[in-house]
């Protein structure tokens, strides 16, 4: 529970030693303190910021499992990326999963409750990241660095790390805002070990993220100059653009002008371009793609986990598929897509639109049995093969990185913001950006559309075609008011043909364990 993080000062020790902080009355039996860990050397600070980034990928202090970061769920399920992907994708028409683990079918069926342990894991992941970041910022203040005799050169490097840490905190707060609505808001000034934090409104969380990102954008590396896997100014701009594009959902105010401002900054930086081959954005050497703005890196030898990309690739393979063709030793036979997504493509072979990455052998298009892996087409978009056909380093844990933000999304967001009336873009440019994506997908101009065809409904469908399984679909459907009341797809609502669901499910519930442990929290309406 998050209360355990608030009520103990052992967070730093947890990060450094894997000590579990689950007993409010337990005092860590160790001599390791911030004073003994941090000094004038840059290495300790580098290790800490590395842990903040790794928190999005791995699950504990050793791989692929062991000394888990959070408790209350199988460690493999506890991965930040795995939980985020489930909440954003399994709850939509993009995917079903055949496993019956308690709470997992609730996502596609829209039957989740505050007791859902997967939602609790996602919530805890968000605040584990927030709490680690807060501790890092406390321990890297100018006063602390001066006390330790840190050199000016190291101070400069640490200040870069601080900006990146604040970006990572803003990213997690955005996920919390989007998924759970009104959540606790606390930063490095929060007094650890005293009262639990109070609940903030969506507007307050929105304002915090906005202020943070605007403050740090000038302190981050210029687009394309950062070390791979680290966040640059472009990542901050993209997060701001996402925040503003969804502002009508979050704060009931249109902010499309501002979204275009930051999208134009990304495009104008000239640091990114479309990868000519679409699928090379999702292969074991996708770190070479000029399209990727921010990723969660994975390495088959160094970042082994049962969550993350290990889950995403293994779960998509099974049945009649030769898993060696995808660079894997085997498959877990779990995830498929629905006919609603398949029907958005002109065919299922990829011969017309190469984004139609489906495996159909021995499988039915319609899902007649969610638990049967051969019921519904597989969608092996992510694979553990390089662009030259070589296998990744490990046949179980892939090298493929997860694309959090990429240029194709920028182009589609630009077009949407223009269509929604945003000032700072124009329809001809929007059409050009969309057609660049379609020319790549069709390998020619036959897929190009006209300005009359560029509508908001088209954009929603095009986002599904371009960004399937990249963790955007739930947020997109909510923005278009088609997630609950106005959207139907197979097995939504636990009905084969699908049905509409209650509007209150546009946000998830605050986990019951948090409501019990923190008297400052109020449950979301409907739960």
N, C-alpha and C positions, 0 to 999 in steps of 0.2 A: 504494500500500500504506500501511497505517496506520503502519508503521515510519517512513515518510518524515515523518510529522507529529511522531512522538516524537523523531526524531533531528535536527531542525533548529529553529531559533528564528525561522523566517521566516513563521510562521502569520499574525501580525498584518500583515506586509507583503503576504502573499497576499490577505488580506481587503481591504486598502486599495488595492493596486495590481494585483492579478491575477498576481503573479509566481508561476510554478510551482515547487513545492518537491518536486522528484523526484530530485534528486541529493544524496546524503548529504554529499558533499564540496564542494558548491557554496555559496559565500558570496554572499548577495544583494548586487548591485552598486547600492546605493542609499544615500542619506543619510537616508532616512525611518526614524525610530525612534519608539518609544512616547513618548519625551520631546518629539519634535518634533510628533507627531500630537496628543497629548492636552495639554490645558492647563486653564485655569480656566473655559473656555467650555463650556456644556452641549452644543453642537452635535456635537462629536466623539463624545461618549458616546451621544447619540441616534442617530447614524449607525451606531455599532457595534451597538446593540441592534436597530436596524432590520435589519441584516444577519443577525442571529441568527434573527429571524422569517422573513426572506426565504429563508433556507437551506432552509426547508420547501417553498418554492414554485419558486424560479428555480434555474438551473443554473450560473451563472457571474457574471462582472462586467459583462456587457452583455446585452441581450435582442434577439432571442430566443435567441441563442447567441453565444459568443465569450468567451475567457479563462475556461475551465471551472474549476469548483471542484475536481473530481476527474478523474483520468485513467484510461485503460484501457478506456473504453467510449464509444460515440458520445454526445455531450453531451446530445442530446435524450432519450436513454434514462436519463441519469444523475440525473434529477430525484428528489428525496427522495419526493415524493408518488407519482410514477409507479412507482417501485420498491416502495414500501410497498404500494400498491394491487395490484400484480402478485403479490407474495408472499402477500397476504391474500385475494385474490379469485380470481385465475386458478388457484390451487391447489385450488379448491373447485368445488361444483356451480353457483356463481353465474355463472361466465363461462368461455368459451374464447376464444382469439384465433387468427385465421387465418394469422398471419404465421409464417414459418419461420426467423426469425433464430436463429442457434445459441444454444441454451440456453433460449430462450423457451418452446417447446412442453413443456419438462421440467416446468414448473409444473403444468399440468393432468394430465400423464401420471404425475406423481410419480416421475420418473426423474432428478431433479437429483443432481449430484455436487459435491464440494468445488471443482471447476474451473468451476462455473457462473458466468459473468461478471456475470449480473444479481444473483445473491446477493452477489458481491463488491462490486458497486456499492451495494447496500443497506447492507451492513456498513460500507463506507467512508463512506457518508452519515451513518450514526449517529455514527461517531467523528469525522468532520469537524465535526459540530455540537457534540459534547462538547468537542473541542479548542478550537474558537472560543469556547465559553462559558467554559472554563477561563482562556483568555487575557483575556477581558473581566473576569472576576472578579479576576485578578491585578492588572490595571491600574486597578481601581476600589476598591482597599482604602482604608480610612480613612487609612492612612499615605501612600499615593500621592496621594490627593486633597488632603491637608494640605500635602504638599510642593509641589503645584502651585498653592496658594493658592485652591482652589475655595471659593466662597461657601457658606454654610450652606443657602441655597435650592437651589443646584445639587447639593450633597451629598444633600439630601433626595430630589431627583428621581433622582439616580444610584442611591440605595439602593432606590428603587422598581424601577429597571431591573435591579438585581442580583437581586431576588426573582424577577422575570419570567425572567431568564436561567437561574436555577436551576430554575425550572419547565420551561423548554424542554430543559434538560439531563436532567431527570428523565423527560420525555416520550421523549426519544431513548433513554435507558437502559431505559425500559419496553419500547420497541420491540425493543431489543437482547436484553433478557431473554426476551421472548415469542418472538422469531424464532430466536435462536441459543443460548439457554441460558446456559452458562458463558462469560463474556466478560471482557475486561480491565476493571478498575475503577480509575480515576484521576481526581483532581479538581484544583483549582487549586494544591494544595500539591505536586503532582507536579513533580519537577525536570526541566524540558525539556532534552533534549540528552544525558541520561545513559542509564541502562538502560531497556529497554522495560518496560512495566508487566506485572505478573503477572496471571494469570487468576483471576477470582473465581468463586465458586460462585453458583448461582441464589439461594440463601438470602442471600448477602452483597449481591448486587445488589438484591434485594428490600428488605433492611433499609436500604440506602443511599437508595433511592427514597423509602421510607416516612419515614425520618428527615428527609430534605430537604423533602418536601412538608409535613410537620407543622411544621417550623421556619419555613417561608416563608408559610404560609397567613394569618397575622396581619399580614404585611407587604405583602400584595397588595391591590389595589383591591376594594372590596365588589362583589358581583355586580350587574351592570347599570350601574355607575358608570365603568367603564374605557372608554378609547378603543376604538372598534370594531377588532377584529383583534388586540388585546392580551389577555393572559390575566388573569383576575380570580381571586378566591378560589374561585369556582365551578369554574373549570377545574382548580385544584389538588384540590378536593374530588372532582371527577369522576375524576381520575386515581387518587386514593386508592381510590375505590369500585371502579374497574376492577381495581386491584392486588389488593384484598381478595376480589373476586368470583372471581378466578382463582387464589387462593392455594393451593388444593388441587393445582392443576397445578404451580405454581411451587415450593412449599415443603412440599407434602404435609400441609398443615394448613388446616382450614376456618376462614375468617375472615368469614363472612357477617354476623355481628353488626356488625362494623366497617364492612362495605360499606353496610349499612343506615344506620349513623350518618351517613355522609357523603352518601348519597343524600337522607336527610331534611334535611340542611343545605341542599342545593341547592333542594329543593322548598320548604322553609320560608323561604328568602330572598325568595320572592315576586317574583323578578325575571324569571321566564320563564313563558311560556304557549304552548300549542299554536297554531300557525298554522292558521286554519280551513281553508285550502286546502292539501292535502298537498304538491302539486307546487311550490308557491311557495317551498318550502324549497330548491329545486334550480334556480332560475332566475337570470337575470342581475341581478336586484335582491334576491337573497335576504339581503343584508345588512340588510334591514328586518325580517326575521323575528324575532319575540320568542322563538322556540323555540331559537335557536342559542346555545350556551354558549361554544364556541370554534371558530373557523374558520381555514382557510388562505385568506387573501384573494387574489383575482386581479382584474386590471384589464386589459382588452384593449389599453389604450394604454400602461400603465406597468409591467406585470409580464408581459411577453411571454416565452414559453418554449415549447419543443416537448415538454415534459413536462407535469406538472400537469394542470389542467383542459383545456388545449389537447389533450392526448392523450385524456383521458377522454371528452370530447365528440366530437371528430373520429373517434376509433376506433370509436365506437358507430354511426356513420352511414355509409350506402352503399347499394348495390343500388338498389331502386326508391324509396328515400326521397327526397323533395324536401327537400334540406338547408336550403333557405331557410325552411322551416317551423320549423326549430329554431334559426334565427338564424345559420347558418353558410354559408359560400360553397361548401363541398364536404365530402366525408367520406373517411375513410381505409379503410373497409370491413374492420374487424378484429374487434371484440368482439361476442359474442352470449351468450345465456344457455342453459342446458340445460333439457330437458323436466322434470327433477326440480324445478326452481324454478317453471316454468310451472304444473305440476300442483298447486302449493300454493295457487293462486288459483281462485276459483269460475268465472271466465271470463278471457279474454285481452283483452277490449275495454276494461276499466276501467269498464264500465257498472255493475257490482255493487260491486267493490272498486277504488277509484280508484288504488290503489297498483300495480295490474296495468298497468304502462306498457310495453307490448310493441308492436313493429311486425311485422306478420305478412305484409304484401303481398309476393307473389313468393317467399315463404320457407317452408321446411318446419319443423315443430315439432321433429322429431328431427334430430339432427346425424349425417348419414351421411358427411360429409367435413369435417373440421375446417378445412381450407384454403379451403373454399367459403363465402363470406360469406352466401349465401342458404340455407345449411344451418344451421338454428337461428334462433330469433326474436331480433331486435334488442331492446335495452332502453334506449331514449333517456330515461333518468330525468333526467339533467342536460342542460339546454338553455341556449342563449344568447339567450333571449327574456325580456323582463321580464314581470311580472304584468299589465301593461297591453297587452301584445302588441308592444312596441317591440323592435327588435334591439339587441344589445349594440353597443359602440363599434366592434368589429372583427369581421369575418366569419371570421377564422381563430383569433384568440386571444380567448377568451370573458371576460366580466366575472363569471361565476358563481364564487362562493366554495365551497370544499370544507368540508362540515360535519364537523369532527372529533368534536365532542360536541354532542348536542342533547337536549332534554327528553324526547322520545319514548323514547330509549334509557334515560334515567333511570327512566321508568315501568316499562319492561320489566325492567330490572335489579332494581328494587324487588320486582317480582312473583317473579322467579326466586329472589332471596335469601330471601324469605319461604317459598317452596316448599321450599327447601333447608334450612329449619329456623332461619334467622336470627332473632335476637331484636331487636325494635325496629321491627317492622312487623306488619301483620295481614292476613289473607286478604281481608277485605271491602274494605280500602283497595286492596290489590293488584288485586282484580277491578275496582274502579272505575277505576283507572288504565288497565288493559288495555282496558276497554270505552270509555274516552274515545278511545283510538286507533282503535278499530273503528267508533265512531260517526262519526268524521271520515272514515274510509276508505269507509264505506257511505252516508254522507250521511243517516243515520238510525240507529235502534236495532236494525234487523233483523240486524245482524252481532254483536250482543251475545252473550256466552257466559255460562254459569252457573258457579258455584264448582266444580261437579263437572267441568266441562270445562277448568278452569284447571289444567293439569298441566305438568310440565317438558317433555314432548314438544311440547305445544301452544306453550309459550314459545319453544322452538327454531324451530318453524315460523313463529311470529309475528314473531320477530326477522328471519327471512329475508324475510318480506313487507314489513315496515316499514323495514328497514335495508339492503336489497339494494344492493350496489355501494358501500357507505359504508365498507368496509375492516374489517368485524368478523367476517366469516363463518368464516375459518380458526380464529381464537381461540375462537369459539363452538363450532365442531364439536369442537375438542380438549377443551374444558371438558365437553362432553357425551359424550366418548369415541366420536365418530363421524367423525373425520377420516381415519384410516388403516384400522385393523383392522375396524371395525364400520360403515363407511359405503361405499356404492356409488352412483355416478352415472355418466351417460354419459361415456365416454372417460377416466375415471379409470383409471390404470394402462395407458393406451394400448390399451384394449379398448373397442369400440363400446358394449357393454352396461355397461361398468365392472367393476371388481373391487376387492377389498380390497388394501391395501398394507402395507408393513412398519411396525410400531409406532415404530421409531426415527425415522421421518420426521415425527413430531410436532414435532420441532425441525429446523431446517436445519443444514447443516454449517458449521463455521468455514471460510472460504475458504482454499483451498490456499496462496495467496500469503501469507496471514497465518501459517499454520503454518510455512512455510519461513522467513519473515523474523523471527519472534518465537519463540525457543526456549522461552519460558515457556508457550506455548499447547499444549494437548492437544486432539486432535480429538474431536468428539462421537461417542458410541458408534454403530456401524453404518456409519460412513463411512470 
